[in-house]
């Protein structure tokens, strides 16, 4: 639907005597056989002329840079940009202004050749001023013009180069790659939210392990995620981690992911982030990382706060990191403890993390399979049954309001999860017994 509306926008501009094309990523994706999610349109019509043609426009602040958003249909928005050349960049992010130019000049100011293509959907004609079609065929990511200039104009392009190469499965052209490495330290100047958004697209893309490799090899990882870079050379016990150090282990885990949820990808990335700070060797010579999951959860929170993730995302990932060592004890847990574990809101992601953790080391996923079986055997209602009593019930039995109410309720829930009680009557009988004996946790 959006494509047909986008063609309608181009047709309308052309009918009014202007040049208009699809531009950038949607052209690239179309040539690669991928379905485009957004259609950007470039034209020689000025923003005022675009507004004069289309009755519904928005984002008038973008007019300064030659951009207007047009609303079509019920509520479908298209970004229409006038062919432009950027004026001086002073902040490594955006130009001080623009001047309107030809389509060819517009193509020359874009980031990579594969993103510098135009397509006329009315005439069904490709317009290529930068050699993007050939680079697409060869699966090469190449900066337009001088790479250093393109990256200094907008430093986010350093990360975009890696993201495009990874998610499109392209090779970065050598001169472009050398420029990325040479300017890696300047990635510290990029606004953290923009860095986060690029990284998220890498971690949730088809090849997150290669993304980690390129970030590391470019030198950018050490700048923006020094806590992950610090995993290099942190050796582990060969008995449990024959794959090598913590960085190699994390990379192997990421290699098990492809187009996975952000919660899982970040949990994988951060699950062992506490190991560099907790590594010790005991009297037998065994390498240990005592409490690394606790240290790691705190460090994960610090990192995610730095990148301004939502509270919900931070809580989910930190819980997965904090609990990931608990899984080894699952087959020996009391039934009530196991049920409490399986009742956690994050258990699905936690279990996926555990499975990937095993596949990234000893490859024994028997505990994961045990937990999947228990989920099936027990069912949702038995894992998290409705409470049989509440605080008012206990006060009716003569228990004064206070901490003892909570202690008694916990004991009753524990008995319920262990299968010792199943009905309200049994819960009341147990409550009377506990009150009479004054047994507390």
C-alpha positions as CSV (number, residue, x, y, z in Angstrom):
1,X,0.0,0.0,0.0
2,X,2.7,2.5,0.9
3,X,4.6,1.8,-2.3
4,X,1.6,2.6,-4.4
5,X,1.1,5.8,-2.5
6,X,4.8,6.6,-2.8
7,X,4.5,6.2,-6.6
8,X,1.5,8.4,-6.5
9,X,3.6,11.2,-4.8
10,X,6.3,10.9,-7.5
11,X,3.7,10.9,-10.2
12,X,2.1,14.0,-8.8
13,X,5.4,15.9,-8.6
14,X,6.2,14.9,-12.2
15,X,2.8,15.9,-13.4
16,X,3.5,19.3,-11.9
17,X,6.6,19.6,-14.0
18,X,9.2,18.6,-11.5
19,X,11.9,15.8,-11.4
20,X,11.1,13.3,-8.7
21,X,12.7,9.9,-7.8
22,X,12.8,7.3,-5.1
23,X,16.1,7.8,-3.3
24,X,18.5,6.0,-1.0
25,X,17.7,2.8,1.0
26,X,14.4,1.9,-0.7
27,X,16.2,1.8,-4.1
28,X,19.0,-0.3,-2.6
29,X,16.6,-2.7,-1.0
30,X,14.5,-3.0,-4.2
31,X,17.6,-3.9,-6.3
32,X,18.6,-6.5,-3.7
33,X,15.2,-8.0,-3.8
34,X,14.2,-6.9,-0.3
35,X,10.9,-5.3,0.6
36,X,11.4,-1.6,1.4
37,X,9.8,-0.4,4.7
38,X,10.2,3.3,3.9
39,X,10.1,5.3,0.6
40,X,12.2,8.5,0.6
41,X,11.6,10.8,-2.3
42,X,14.0,13.3,-3.8
43,X,13.0,16.1,-6.1
44,X,14.0,19.4,-7.6
45,X,10.9,21.0,-6.2
46,X,11.6,23.3,-3.3
47,X,9.9,22.8,0.1
48,X,7.5,25.7,-0.6
49,X,6.6,24.2,-4.0
50,X,6.0,20.8,-2.5
51,X,3.7,22.4,0.1
52,X,1.9,24.1,-2.8
53,X,1.2,20.8,-4.4
54,X,0.2,18.6,-1.5
55,X,-2.5,19.8,0.9
56,X,-1.3,17.8,3.9
57,X,2.3,18.4,5.0
58,X,4.2,18.3,8.4
59,X,7.6,18.7,10.0
60,X,8.0,22.2,8.7
61,X,11.2,22.5,10.9
62,X,12.9,20.3,8.3
63,X,12.4,23.0,5.6
64,X,15.6,24.6,6.7
65,X,17.4,21.5,5.3
66,X,15.1,21.1,2.3
67,X,12.8,18.4,3.8
68,X,9.0,18.3,4.0
69,X,6.9,15.4,5.1
70,X,3.8,14.7,3.0
71,X,0.8,12.8,4.4
72,X,-1.0,10.6,1.9
73,X,-4.1,8.3,2.3
74,X,-5.4,8.0,5.8
75,X,-2.1,8.6,7.6
76,X,0.9,7.5,5.5
77,X,3.9,9.9,5.7
78,X,6.6,10.3,3.1
79,X,9.8,12.4,3.4
80,X,10.3,14.5,0.4
81,X,13.8,16.2,0.1
82,X,14.9,18.7,-2.4
83,X,18.1,17.8,-4.3
84,X,20.7,19.6,-2.1
85,X,24.3,20.0,-1.3
86,X,25.2,20.4,2.4
87,X,27.1,23.5,3.5
88,X,29.8,23.3,6.2
89,X,29.6,20.7,9.0
90,X,30.7,22.1,12.4
91,X,29.5,19.5,14.8
92,X,30.2,16.2,13.1
93,X,26.5,15.6,12.8
94,X,24.6,18.1,10.6
95,X,25.4,20.9,8.1
96,X,24.9,24.5,8.9
97,X,22.6,24.8,6.0
98,X,22.0,23.5,2.4
99,X,21.8,24.9,-1.1
100,X,19.6,23.4,-3.8
101,X,21.4,21.6,-6.6
102,X,20.9,18.9,-9.4
103,X,20.2,15.3,-8.8
104,X,23.7,14.4,-9.7
105,X,25.2,16.8,-7.2
106,X,22.8,15.5,-4.6
107,X,24.0,12.0,-5.1
108,X,27.6,13.1,-4.5
109,X,26.9,14.3,-1.0
110,X,25.4,11.0,0.2
111,X,27.2,8.5,2.4
112,X,27.7,5.2,0.4
113,X,27.4,4.4,-3.2
114,X,24.7,1.8,-2.6
115,X,22.7,4.5,-0.9
116,X,23.3,7.1,-3.6
117,X,21.0,5.6,-6.2
118,X,17.8,7.1,-7.6
119,X,14.9,5.3,-9.2
120,X,12.0,6.7,-11.2
121,X,9.1,4.4,-10.4
122,X,6.9,6.0,-13.1
123,X,9.4,5.4,-16.0
124,X,10.9,2.4,-14.1
125,X,14.4,3.7,-14.7
126,X,17.4,3.5,-12.4
127,X,19.6,6.7,-12.1
128,X,23.1,5.9,-10.9
129,X,25.7,8.8,-10.7
130,X,28.0,7.1,-8.2
131,X,28.6,3.5,-9.3
132,X,26.2,2.1,-6.7
133,X,24.7,-0.5,-9.0
134,X,28.1,-2.2,-9.6
135,X,28.9,-2.1,-5.9
136,X,25.6,-3.7,-5.1
137,X,26.3,-6.5,-7.6
138,X,29.8,-7.0,-6.0
139,X,28.4,-6.7,-2.5
140,X,30.9,-3.8,-1.6
141,X,30.2,-0.9,0.7
142,X,32.1,2.1,-0.5
143,X,32.0,5.7,0.6
144,X,31.1,8.3,-2.0
145,X,34.0,10.6,-2.7
146,X,36.8,10.8,-0.1
147,X,35.9,8.5,2.9
148,X,37.5,10.8,5.5
149,X,35.4,13.7,4.3
150,X,32.1,11.7,4.4
151,X,32.9,10.4,7.9
152,X,33.9,13.8,9.3
153,X,30.7,15.3,8.0
154,X,28.7,12.9,10.1
155,X,30.6,10.7,12.5
156,X,27.6,8.4,12.8
157,X,28.5,7.1,9.3
158,X,31.4,5.2,11.0
159,X,28.8,3.0,12.7
160,X,26.5,3.0,9.7
161,X,29.3,1.6,7.6
162,X,29.6,-1.3,9.9
163,X,25.9,-1.8,10.3
164,X,25.3,-1.8,6.5
165,X,28.2,-4.1,5.9
166,X,27.0,-6.6,8.5
167,X,23.3,-6.5,7.8
168,X,23.7,-6.6,4.0
169,X,26.5,-9.1,4.2
170,X,28.8,-6.8,2.2
171,X,32.6,-6.2,2.4
172,X,33.8,-2.7,3.2
173,X,36.0,-1.3,0.5
174,X,39.6,-1.0,1.7
175,X,40.0,2.8,1.5
176,X,36.6,3.2,3.3
177,X,37.6,0.6,5.9
178,X,41.0,2.4,6.6
179,X,39.1,5.6,7.1
180,X,36.8,4.0,9.6
181,X,39.7,2.7,11.6
182,X,41.6,6.0,11.3
183,X,38.6,7.9,12.7
184,X,37.5,5.3,15.3
185,X,38.4,7.4,18.3
186,X,36.0,10.2,17.1
187,X,33.1,7.9,17.7
188,X,33.1,9.1,21.2
189,X,31.7,12.4,20.0
190,X,28.5,10.8,18.6
191,X,25.3,11.4,20.6
192,X,24.7,8.2,22.6
193,X,21.1,7.7,21.5
194,X,22.3,7.6,17.8
195,X,25.1,5.1,18.8
196,X,22.6,3.0,20.6
197,X,20.2,2.8,17.7
198,X,22.9,1.8,15.3
199,X,24.2,-0.9,17.7
200,X,20.7,-2.2,18.3
201,X,20.3,-2.8,14.5
202,X,23.5,-4.7,14.5
203,X,22.7,-6.9,17.5
204,X,19.2,-7.7,16.2
205,X,20.3,-8.2,12.6
206,X,21.3,-11.4,10.8
207,X,25.0,-11.4,11.7
208,X,25.6,-9.9,15.2
209,X,28.8,-11.8,15.7
210,X,30.3,-10.2,12.6
211,X,29.1,-6.9,13.9
212,X,31.1,-7.5,17.1
213,X,34.1,-8.4,15.0
214,X,34.0,-5.3,12.9
215,X,33.4,-3.0,15.9
216,X,36.4,-4.6,17.6
217,X,38.7,-4.7,14.5
218,X,37.9,-1.0,13.7
219,X,38.8,0.2,17.2
220,X,35.3,1.5,17.8
221,X,34.3,-1.1,20.4
222,X,37.1,0.0,22.7
223,X,35.8,3.6,22.5
224,X,32.0,3.1,22.9
225,X,31.9,-0.2,24.8
226,X,35.2,-0.6,26.7
227,X,33.5,-3.0,29.1
228,X,33.0,-5.5,26.2
229,X,36.5,-4.9,24.8
230,X,37.9,-5.7,28.2
231,X,36.8,-9.3,27.8
232,X,39.7,-9.9,25.5
233,X,42.4,-12.1,27.2
234,X,40.3,-12.9,30.2
235,X,41.0,-16.6,30.3
236,X,38.5,-19.2,31.6
237,X,38.7,-22.7,32.9
238,X,39.2,-25.0,30.0
239,X,37.0,-27.6,31.7
240,X,33.9,-25.4,31.3
241,X,35.0,-23.1,28.5
242,X,37.2,-25.0,25.9
243,X,36.4,-22.2,23.4
244,X,38.8,-19.7,25.1
245,X,38.6,-16.3,26.7
246,X,35.4,-14.4,27.7
247,X,35.4,-12.4,24.4
248,X,35.6,-15.5,22.3
249,X,32.8,-17.1,24.3
250,X,30.5,-14.1,23.9
251,X,31.3,-13.9,20.2
252,X,30.4,-17.6,19.8
253,X,27.1,-16.9,21.6
254,X,26.3,-14.1,19.3
255,X,27.0,-16.3,16.3
256,X,24.1,-18.4,17.5
257,X,21.7,-15.5,17.0
258,X,20.1,-14.1,13.9
259,X,17.3,-11.5,13.8
260,X,16.6,-12.2,17.5
261,X,15.0,-9.9,20.1
262,X,16.9,-7.0,21.5
263,X,16.4,-8.3,25.0
264,X,18.1,-11.6,24.2
265,X,20.9,-10.0,22.1
266,X,21.8,-7.6,24.9
267,X,21.6,-10.3,27.5
268,X,24.1,-12.4,25.5
269,X,26.4,-9.4,25.0
270,X,26.4,-8.5,28.7
271,X,25.9,-11.8,30.5
272,X,29.7,-12.1,31.4
273,X,30.6,-8.5,31.5
274,X,31.4,-8.8,35.2
275,X,34.1,-11.5,34.6
276,X,37.1,-9.1,33.8
277,X,36.5,-7.6,37.3
278,X,36.0,-10.8,39.2
279,X,38.7,-13.1,37.8
280,X,40.7,-15.0,40.5
281,X,42.7,-18.2,40.6
282,X,42.2,-20.6,43.6
283,X,44.7,-22.8,45.4
284,X,44.2,-25.6,42.8
285,X,45.0,-23.3,39.9
286,X,41.3,-23.2,38.7
287,X,40.2,-19.8,37.3
288,X,37.1,-18.5,39.1
289,X,34.7,-15.6,38.7
290,X,32.8,-15.6,42.0
291,X,29.7,-13.3,42.0
292,X,30.4,-12.2,38.4
293,X,26.7,-12.4,37.7
294,X,26.0,-9.9,40.5
295,X,28.8,-7.6,39.4
296,X,27.8,-8.0,35.8
297,X,24.2,-7.0,36.5
298,X,25.3,-3.8,38.2
299,X,27.7,-3.0,35.3
300,X,25.0,-3.8,32.8
301,X,22.7,-1.3,34.4
302,X,25.5,1.3,34.3
303,X,26.1,0.7,30.6
304,X,22.4,0.7,29.7
305,X,21.8,3.9,31.6
306,X,24.7,5.4,29.8
307,X,23.0,4.5,26.5
308,X,19.6,5.7,27.8
309,X,17.7,2.5,27.3
310,X,14.1,2.4,28.7
311,X,13.7,1.2,32.3
312,X,11.8,-1.8,31.2
313,X,14.6,-2.9,28.9
314,X,17.2,-2.3,31.6
315,X,15.2,-4.3,34.1
316,X,14.7,-7.2,31.8
317,X,18.4,-7.5,30.7
318,X,19.8,-7.0,34.2
319,X,17.5,-9.7,35.5
320,X,18.7,-12.1,32.8
321,X,22.4,-11.3,33.6
322,X,21.8,-11.6,37.4
323,X,20.1,-15.0,37.2
324,X,22.1,-16.7,34.4
325,X,24.2,-18.8,36.8
326,X,21.1,-20.1,38.5
327,X,20.3,-22.5,35.7
328,X,23.0,-25.1,36.5
329,X,21.2,-25.8,39.8
330,X,17.7,-26.2,38.2
331,X,17.6,-30.1,38.2
332,X,18.4,-30.1,42.0
333,X,15.9,-27.4,43.0
334,X,13.0,-27.9,45.3
335,X,9.8,-28.0,43.4
336,X,8.7,-24.7,44.9
337,X,12.0,-23.0,44.0
338,X,11.8,-24.4,40.5
339,X,8.2,-23.0,40.1
340,X,9.3,-19.6,41.3
341,X,12.0,-19.6,38.7
342,X,9.7,-20.6,35.9
343,X,7.2,-18.0,37.0
344,X,9.6,-15.1,36.4
345,X,8.4,-12.7,33.7
346,X,11.7,-12.9,32.0
347,X,12.1,-16.7,32.1
348,X,11.6,-17.1,28.3
349,X,14.5,-14.8,27.5
350,X,16.5,-16.3,30.4
351,X,16.1,-19.8,29.0
352,X,17.1,-18.7,25.6
353,X,20.2,-17.0,27.1
354,X,21.1,-20.2,28.9
355,X,20.7,-22.3,25.7
356,X,22.9,-20.0,23.8
357,X,25.4,-19.9,26.7
358,X,25.7,-23.6,26.5
359,X,26.0,-23.6,22.7
360,X,28.8,-21.1,23.1
361,X,30.8,-23.4,25.3
362,X,30.3,-27.1,26.2
363,X,27.2,-27.4,23.9
364,X,25.2,-29.5,26.5
365,X,21.7,-28.1,26.6
366,X,20.2,-30.8,28.8
367,X,19.2,-28.3,31.5
368,X,17.4,-26.2,28.9
369,X,15.5,-29.3,27.7
370,X,14.7,-30.2,31.3
371,X,13.2,-26.8,32.0
372,X,11.2,-26.9,28.7
373,X,9.8,-30.3,29.8
374,X,8.9,-29.0,33.2
375,X,7.1,-26.1,31.7
376,X,5.0,-28.5,29.7
377,X,4.4,-31.0,32.6
378,X,3.5,-28.4,35.2
379,X,1.5,-26.0,33.0
380,X,1.1,-22.2,33.6
381,X,-1.5,-22.5,36.4
382,X,0.6,-24.9,38.5
383,X,3.8,-22.8,38.0
384,X,2.0,-19.6,39.0
385,X,-1.2,-20.6,40.8
386,X,-3.7,-18.1,42.2
387,X,-3.1,-17.2,45.9
388,X,-5.2,-19.2,48.3
389,X,-5.1,-16.5,51.1
390,X,-4.5,-12.8,51.4
391,X,-3.5,-10.5,54.2
392,X,-7.1,-9.9,55.3
393,X,-7.7,-13.6,55.8
394,X,-4.7,-13.8,58.2
395,X,-5.9,-10.7,60.1
396,X,-9.3,-12.4,60.4
397,X,-7.5,-15.3,62.1
398,X,-6.1,-12.8,64.7
399,X,-2.7,-11.9,63.1
400,X,-1.9,-8.2,63.7
401,X,-1.1,-6.1,60.7
402,X,2.7,-6.0,60.1
403,X,5.7,-8.0,58.9
404,X,4.4,-11.3,60.2
405,X,1.5,-11.1,57.6
406,X,4.0,-11.2,54.8
407,X,6.1,-14.0,56.4
408,X,3.0,-16.2,56.8
409,X,1.8,-15.6,53.3
410,X,5.2,-16.5,51.9
411,X,5.2,-19.8,53.9
412,X,1.7,-20.6,52.6
413,X,2.7,-19.9,49.0
414,X,5.8,-22.1,49.5
415,X,3.6,-25.0,50.6
416,X,1.3,-24.4,47.7
417,X,4.1,-24.5,45.2
418,X,5.5,-27.6,46.8
419,X,2.1,-29.3,46.4
420,X,1.6,-29.7,50.1
421,X,-1.7,-27.7,50.0
422,X,-4.1,-27.2,47.1
423,X,-7.3,-25.7,48.5
424,X,-8.3,-22.6,50.5
425,X,-9.4,-24.9,53.4
426,X,-5.9,-26.5,53.5
427,X,-4.3,-23.1,53.4
428,X,-6.4,-21.9,56.3
429,X,-5.5,-25.0,58.3
430,X,-1.8,-24.5,57.6
431,X,-2.1,-20.8,58.6
432,X,-3.7,-21.7,62.0
433,X,-1.0,-24.3,62.6
434,X,1.8,-21.7,61.8
435,X,0.1,-19.1,64.0
436,X,-0.3,-21.5,66.8
437,X,3.3,-22.7,66.7
438,X,4.7,-19.3,65.8
439,X,6.9,-20.8,63.1
440,X,8.5,-18.2,60.9
441,X,10.8,-18.3,57.9
